[in-house]
Amino acid sequence: MIHLSRFLIGIRHSRVFRMRNLSGQIIDDIVKKYPKEFTRVGETRDEVALTDDDNSLIAKISRDDIIIESKKLFDWEKKAYTEMNKLKVIKLMEEFLPILSKRFEFEKDFSRIGIIFEFRVPEFEGIQNENFSKFIYDKFINFEGQGEGNEASIRFAYKLQIPEARVNKTLNDYRNVIIVLNQSRGLDEEGKEKNCLFVSADIQRIFDPALRTVDIDEHFNFAQQYLKDVVLPEFKNKGVNINYE
C-alpha cells in the first residue's frame, strides 16, 4: 500500500454565473492545448470535468473553483501503482490560470489557494489487528471513555499568520491548515484490500484582499516544506512514519 495517494491543488475565485454558457469554450481551450493529458470530458450545469484515460489526472472547473488533482492507481497488469507527478499538476495549474482568467474575464477575483496531500498508511508498529480507529482514539482524542475505542475520526484546523500581514495593515492574508484522520481501506503492493490509516493535510492561503493572479510556486513550496517540517514529524512522534514520496 502506498502512502501519498492523492495530490490536489485548488484555487477559489469569484463566482461565475455564466459557467453554463462558457463550458463549451473552456473545453475547447483545454483539450486543444492538452490533447494527450485530457482525453475524456464531462459537464454539468455548474462544472466541467476533464480526465486522462485512467482517471489518474483530473481537472475540474466550476463556477467557484479550479481544481487539478493526481491520484495513484493500482495497475492490475503490472501489479504496481502508477506514478504521481506533483510538479506536473503545479505546472498545469500555472498554465490553466491565464487561459481561464481570459475566458472568465477575471480581474482581482482569486481569494484562496489550497493544496491537499492525502496519505493511506498501512499497518505499522503499535497497531493491533489493523485497528487504526483505536490508534486514533488513543493518540489523538483526550477523552476517557469506558471500553476499547473501535471507531474514530478527527478533523481539526488552525490558522497561521502571514509575516507580511504584520507589516502591511491593508493585508489580511492568513493560512489555514486542516488535518483529517480516520480509518479507511486501501490496496497493498499485491492489490489486496486492507485497513489503513487515512491522513489528509489541506494547507491553504486566504487572500484578503483578493488577487489578480496567484503565486502557485510560493504556496506549493511553503505547503510542501510545512508538511515535511511540521506535520509529518508530529505523526512520527505518535509512532507513524509517513512516506511523502
N, C-alpha and C positions, 0 to 999 in steps of 0.2 A: 504494500500500500504506500503510495506516495504521500508526501507531506503537503507541499504547496499544490493545491488542486485547482485554484481559480484565482485569476488576477484581473481586476476590473478598474477602469478609470471612468469617472462620470463628471460632467460639467452641467451645472444648473444655470439656465438662462431665463430671461423674462418670458412669460407665457406667450406662445404664438397661436393666435386664433385662426390663422389661415393654413394650418397644417394640412388639412384635407385637400385644399386647392393646390398646395405646393408639393405634395408627396410624390407625384409622378416625376416632377423636375428633379427632386432630390435623388430619387432612384437612378435617373439617367445620369446625373452628375457623378455619382459614386461608382456605379457599375462601369461607366465609360473609363474612369480613371483607374479602377481596380478590378479588371475583369477576371483575374486569377484568384484574388483574395475572396471576392464575394460572388458566389455563383447561384445563390438562391435568395429569393426576395419574398417578403410577406408584408402586408399592410392592413391597418385598421383605420378607423376614423381619426384616431389621435396619434398613431405611431407607425413608423416604417422600421422593419427589421430586415437585416441582411446577414447572411451567414456563408461560410465556406461549405464544402461538400459534406464534411462530417460533424458540423456544428461545434467545432473546437474554437472557432473565431466568430464572434457575434458583434454586430453593431446595431444599436437602436437609436433612432432619432424620434423624439416625441415633442409635443408642444411645450414641454418643460425641461427636457434633459437631452444630452448627447452622451451615450454610453458605448464604450467598446470594452469587450472582455475576451479573455482567452482561458480555456479550460483544458486540463489534462484528461484525455480519454484513454480507456484501455483498448489496445489493438488486439483483438482475439486471435488473429492470424499470427502475429509476431509475438504474442504473449508478453507484451510490454506496453508501457504508457507512451502516448505521443508527447513530443517535446512542447514546452511552452516558451514563447518568445516575448518576454515582458517589454523589451525595447521596441519590438515591432508594434505593440499596442500603443506605446507612447508616441512613436513616430506617426502612426495612423491618426491619432487624435490631433497632433500638431498640424497635420495636413487637412483634416476634416474642418477644423475651425474656420479658416479663411473661406473655404467653399460654402459652408453653411451660413457664415456671417454675411456673405454677399447675397445668398439666396433669401435669407430671412430679414436682411437689411438691419442687422444688429448694430448698435452703437455701444453705449455703456449699459450692457444688458447681462453680463456674466456675474453671478452672485456667489457661486460656490464651486469648488473642485474637490473631488474625493477619490481616494484610491483604496480599494479593498483587497486585502490579502486573505485568502481562505485556505485553511490547512485541515487535513484529516490525518490524525496521528494514530498509528496502530498501537498494539499492546506494548507497554513499556514497564520497567521495573516499578513495583508498587501497585500495579493493577492486578486484581484477583478476579478470575473468571470473566474478564473483559467488562467488568462493572465500572465503566467510565463515569456513570452518574454518581456512584458512591464517591469516586475520587473528587469530582466537582463539589459534592456536598461537604466532604471532609476538609478540603483545602481552601475553598473559596467562600463557604457560607458559614457565618458566625452565628449559628442557631443550634441550641442544644435540644434536639428533638428526641423522642423516645423511639427506640428501634433503629434498624440499619437503613441508611438512605439508599433508595433504589431508583430514584428519578430526580434529575436536577437540570436546570437550565438557567443561565445567567446572562444578563445584558447590563453593562454599565458604561457610562460615558463621563468624560471630563473635558474641561477646556484648558487650552494652553495659550498663554499670552504671546502676542507678536511683538518682538522688540521695537520695531518701527512705530507701533501704535503708542508706545510710551512717550515718544518724542513728538510725533505728528498728531496734534489734537483733533485734526479733521479725519483721521484714520481710525476706524473702529473694527479693524480686522481681528480675527482670532482663529484658532484651530480647535477642532473637535477630534477627540479620539473615542471611538466606540468599540468595545470588546464584547464579543458574544461567545459563549461556551455552551455546548450540550453534547449529549451522546448521539452519535449518528451511525451510519453504515457506509462502508466503502469496500473497494476491491483491493485485495492484496496483490503481490507481484505475480501470482499464478491465476489471478482472475476470480478468486473465491471471495464471496461477500462476508465481511466480518464487522463486528462492532469497532468503533473508533471514537476518538475524541475530536469533535468539530470545534475549531477555533477560527474566529473571524476578527480581523483588525481593520477597521474602517477609519482612515486618517484623512480629515477634511481641513480645508481652509475656507473660511467665510469672508467674502469681500464686502466691506461696507465703508465707503460707497462701492457700488457695482463698477465693473471694469469693462473697457472696450475690448481688451484681449487678455489672455491668461498665460502666465509663465509656467508652462506644464513641467518643464525640466526642473525648475526650482522646487516645485511641490513634490515631484517624484523623488528627487534626491533627499529632501527632508524626510518624507514618509519612509523611504527605504532605510535611511540611517536611524530614524527613531525606532523603527521596528527592530533593527539589529542591536541598537544600543540600550533600549529601554524595555520594549515589550517581550522579546524573546528571552532575555536574561531573567525577567520576572517569572516566566514559566519554568526556566531551568532551575530557579531557586525552589520551585514547587516539585521538582523531580521530573519535569517534562522537557526533553531535548527536541526542539522543533527544527526541522531542516528547512531553511528558507529556499534553497535551490531546488 
